[in-house]
Amino acid sequence: MASTYTSTLNLELQASGENSGTWGTITNNNLQKLESAVKGYISVAIASTSDSLDVDDGTTADEQSNAIIKLTGTLTGNTTMQCEAVENWYIVDNATTMGAYTLNFKPAGGSGTTDGLIAGSKHILYTDGTNMFDVLDDCGNITANGTLDVAGNVSFDGGTFIYNEAGADLDARFEGASDANLLFLDAGNDRVGIGTASPSKELHVVGGIKNESGTVNFDGGLFVFNESGADYDFRIEGDADTHLFFTSAGNDRVGIGVSSPAAKMEIDQSSSTGAIPCLELDQADTDQPFIKFDGDSQSDTSGNITTDTSIGDLTGYIRVNVEGTDRWIPYYATS
């Protein structure tokens, strides 16, 4: 009766009475194949876009019986490397030059790993004879006591992400394309910095802030703009008014409807069809004045408040509205 071979490692199973004088050689070959299956290493150059590992019954030249397989060569298109359609496991070192092409590793007639092999990466793979699985694509809990370096994408899907649950003084930093501190978590001071590694408040932003459509709510604290006293203007747009409210820091002035206020406060109701006054005063304290003037009181016209009753001739009137009725306030020419 002739020898037979195992399906996974292609070991030679010798029949009783066969292979006279070669049992030692065949046994040594089997032992070497077992050693390769446990700790063996082989480098395989990919020769085409559809390549297969060599399978040799009973000899030590069997490529797929090695535990560790290094794939080399330059891909010329999307490529598939095949092994036999039998149960097995591999450590695969993808040392190929991939360019823009993909490289997959699968059992013959079956399916490969979901994402294929990653350039310059090592994969722990196993196959059930039909499908190839990447162990680290679907593993359980992982604990890393050292540094975890990730060159590819990191995706958190279906679970929470907790950093520094122990509450240690461990900062976190996220870099941008040109900003070394795009996001910085200062654990020691319990602060967050955007564009800065030294946040001075719970949230410290160096750069602009844009709120597209949500609500910004300041509740329980002060809102201070430009505390450093720099020349930073502040502007609020309306539906059609670009300077609905404007503070000119360089001139220390406030404008409503005007971008260059000419006074400490200037109101410019520029619409000729608005049918609204420039200013409306609604005083609920009926025993208090609508406007209070504090100035330089003089008996002549040298100050901005005068007690002189003979200041000049009646020149005109200013239209005002008192409780829904138009009235006129007279004004006099200076002498």
Buried (B, 14 or more C-beta within 10 A) or exposed (E): EEBEEBEBBBBBEBEEEEBEEEEEEBBEBBEBBBBBBEEBEBBBEBEEBEBBBEBBEBBBEBBBBBBBBBBEBEBEEBBBBBBBBBEBEBBBBBBBEBEEBBBBBBBBEBEBBEEBBBBEEBBBBEBEBEBBBBEEEEEEEEEEEEEEEEEEEEEEEEEEEEEEEEEEEEEEEEEEEEBEBBBBBBBEBEBBBBBBEEBEEEEBEEEEEEEEEEEEEEEEEEEEEEEEEEEEBEEEEEEEBEBBBBBBBEBEBBBBBBEEBEEEEBBBBEEEEEEEEEEEEEEEEEEEEEEEEEEEEEEEEEEEEBEEEEBEEEEEEEEEEEEEEEEEEEEEEEE
